[in-house]
């Protein structure tokens, strides 16, 4: 049985009923000021790492990666980007989080060492889960040794460790906190502002999730930029205003692949096309090698003793050994190792044969990206290689052969994105005046959704003019109107933000909850006027309003709102998580109650009794305002109701098909 949260997440949260209470009403009409102004800092500080005089505030560049993450800055003396390294000389922080039995966290290399010993408590490749539902990632659930919740819905994915439930946003924030702590230790300075990179194909939900993770880690995320753009900046492509180039950025990381075609003209980057796969990367090469040793194994495979079904500890041993083999074969022809007392072996040629289909998929994506951009191979001026998986010789050879030119691979492919993010951070800090910075929105713009939450359509620092839209649906059966309330700010609850405008969309035809499709669009023109429109797509009913700049925000007001968002970030995230869990649970209760009423005759008394008991327990959890308990009880109710719901639905389908032929 699908929960009502299917509608809730498919079209984004339900909007408030037009006739309902107006939570968080403000008397004044406040509208956005759209030009971000720089302040001249009156103090100076010495950077301990470089010995150079710098501004008091440092803006860092962060590559939040699937396999590894790192942080970088631009040196004040040489103006060169550098990755921050500890005394051990390591810049990379493995994107791995471990939870002990008391809920304490360990991040990075210490967590990586626990992958085999405590696989169910060690979370890796969380970037693959950002902004995703279980239905998006279910096909690869076996790849994760930890517990990814399967609730048979399109709700955003959750990870269970012990009795606790974590979102990918929370898990990513632990990695960002570790990077922040590392930077502050190395630089001997406080870090509060950052530029974070994301794949070019990341959708709005994934970008917003990344921004939320930064905020939860205590970082003011000044800009989310595309990884291809960052890589280009790292190589100095586009840093001079006179440059005009067309660039292909081939990015093959641990868990994701994308190819982006960019043009750089007078310091302005434009992505012409992007193509790729959120489930194609070094992890998949490792998986192929794991299966090779499990099932095929080559010569002597029958003696390996690895069946298709392994315990999680042994599976992790295989996965870790496969990663070592991949790295070893970069400069060697044979890998030999031992797993659980069994010998494993693979040659470079066997490995190349194994991964050739994956490499071919990336080349096909390159072809598609060129076609979408309307360009030929000859029109590409440079090919930039990004991501640790581009070290695999077959990958580099194949890309160079396809584009017919040597690739840019002089910089460390693991560091190039973070270095580019640092360049962008340096530009935002006002230290590089050669690149054009367009006017941006100083604060996020969004609307109120069910539970009084702020749903951001245009994040702060988005360049203008700008247009964004998203689909929503109704909360109640037969709902004939929606209240569209527009807010500005960085807090998760609209009551903590500033209301800009409000209007009602009426005349929506009576339909069950979740059926109407209402598209809300924001358009900011070059003059800084925000136009908000709402259209019910099935009926064509529409309404719009112009939010004109009558009352601007001063720099101090903007600064205060940003400071408040950081100060209350942890509480805001907890509040949002609680509201979302409670809303999902309420939807589940409503759907289950309707099902019991409609199909009561098809259920046993025991099924009805147990379901009613679990519903009451869930209501108690909602009243107790315990997020983890609500999610836990929601899962139990879903598990209880799923078997008989499937039975009833199958019976109804058979009845509907009686006497009919399928042609």
URHUPE-V715788 format. One record per helix or strand of 2 or more residues. SS is the DSSP state (hx for helix, st for strand). FROM is the first residue (numbers start at 1). LEN is the number of residues. If there is no record, write none. Layout:
# URHUPE-V715788
ss=SS from=FROM len=LEN
ss=SS from=FROM len=LEN
This chain:
# URHUPE-V715788
ss=hx from=5 len=6
ss=st from=44 len=3
ss=st from=53 len=3
ss=st from=58 len=6
ss=st from=68 len=7
ss=st from=81 len=3
ss=st from=93 len=2
ss=st from=96 len=4
ss=st from=105 len=3
ss=hx from=109 len=4
ss=hx from=119 len=3
ss=st from=122 len=3
ss=hx from=126 len=4
ss=hx from=134 len=10
ss=st from=147 len=2
ss=st from=159 len=3
ss=st from=164 len=3
ss=hx from=168 len=20
ss=st from=191 len=8
ss=hx from=204 len=13
ss=st from=220 len=7
ss=hx from=227 len=8
ss=st from=244 len=9
ss=st from=257 len=9
ss=st from=268 len=10
ss=hx from=282 len=15
ss=hx from=301 len=3
ss=hx from=312 len=17
ss=st from=334 len=6
ss=st from=342 len=6
ss=hx from=348 len=26
ss=hx from=377 len=3
ss=st from=382 len=5
ss=hx from=388 len=4
ss=hx from=393 len=11
ss=hx from=416 len=13
ss=st from=445 len=5
ss=st from=453 len=6
ss=st from=466 len=7
ss=st from=481 len=8
ss=hx from=494 len=3
ss=st from=498 len=9
ss=st from=518 len=7
ss=st from=530 len=7
ss=st from=542 len=6
ss=hx from=555 len=13
ss=hx from=569 len=30
ss=hx from=600 len=3
ss=hx from=605 len=20
ss=hx from=627 len=31
